């Protein structure tokens, strides 16, 4: 029995060692498993941290993109507002300039019309003065001639009376010689009177012709001025119409008149002014 117990001790010792090894292996496996689990958890945490970092980075980029787009839109809106404000300013300035130009054109048109009206008034007054002067000259001439005729009649009556008295006192021969001389003097006076009347008649014809020429000249000048007034008014209307679609400047107007002059369509008032300055050319 004691022998059996001694025999069983090595076996039990070996079994104990085997059990301890198994336990150690199990413990090592458990530790390895725990390390694997911890490593897996650590990897998941790392991945989660990386994912969150990428999400934050992506969100930051999206936020920056939104801010950049908003800033760009804001700048575009500001630029559009600035452009609109500039366009409105330029439009108001253009409207003001256009208003000034139209006001100046209206004042110029009124000034030209006043000048035309003043020239027409002076022309009519001059014509009236000339007609009145001709009437006065005609009336004075008639009065002078009537007075001369009256004086001549009285002088003839006095001479006839003196002649009658003288003839009563003369001898027959003296009377015949005196009557002969008187007849010759009467014929000479008649000839002189006829020549005088002829000269007066020619002078009257010349005066009437001059008055007629003067009246025709004034009529042509008036017609030329009226034509000029219509021409300028038409030009003003045309310029105002063209001004709606293009800029009409003073150099353009000057070029326009120059072109008319070169084409032989110059301002009619120039011819009238030349004629008025030298009326003898018209009379000639």
C-alpha positions, 0 to 999 in steps of 0.5 A: 500500500505504501508502495502504491502511494509512492508510485502515485506521487510522480503521476500526480506531480506530472498531472499537476504540472500539466494542469498548471501549464494549461492554466498558464496557456489559458491565461496567456490566451486570455491576455492575448485576446484581451490585448487583441480586443484592446488593440481593436478598440484602440484602432476603432477609437483611432478611426473614429478620431480620424473620421471626426477629424476628416468631418471637421476638416470637410465642414471647415472647407464647406464653411470656408466655401460658403463664406467665400461665396457669400463674400463674392456675392457681397462684393458682386452686389456692392459692385452692382450697386456702385455701377448702378449709382454711377449710371444714375449719376451719369444719367442725371449729369447727362439730363442736366447737360441736356436741360442746359443745352435745351435751355440755351437753345431756347434762349438763343432761339428767342434771342434770334426771334427778337432780333428778327422782330426788331429788324422787321420793326426797323425795316417797317419804320424805315419804309414808313419814313421813306413813304412819308418823306416822299409824300412830304416832298411831293406835297412841298413840290405841289405847294411850291409849284402852286405858289410859283404859278400864283406869283407868275399869274400875278406877275403876268397880270401886272406886266399886261397892265403895264404893257397896256399903259405903255402901248397907249403912249407909244407911236404906231411904229414903236408899238409894232417893234415892241409887239414883235420883241414881246412875241419873240420873248414870249416864244423864248419863255415858252421854249424855256418853260417847255424845257423846264417842264420836260426836265421836271417831268423827267426828274419826277419820272426818275424819282418815281422810278427810284421810289419804286426800286426802293419799295421793291428793294424793301419788299425783297429784303422783307421777303429774304428776312422772312425766308431767313426766319423760316429757314432758321426755325426749320433748322432749329426744329431739325436740330432738336429732332436730330438731338434726340438720337445724336449729340449736336454740338456747335462745331457740327452746326458750324460745319452744317452752315459751311456745307450749305455755303459750299453747296450754294445754299447759304443763309438767305439773310447774307444776300439781303444784308449785302444788298442793304449795305449797297443799295446802289447795286440793286438800283443799278 
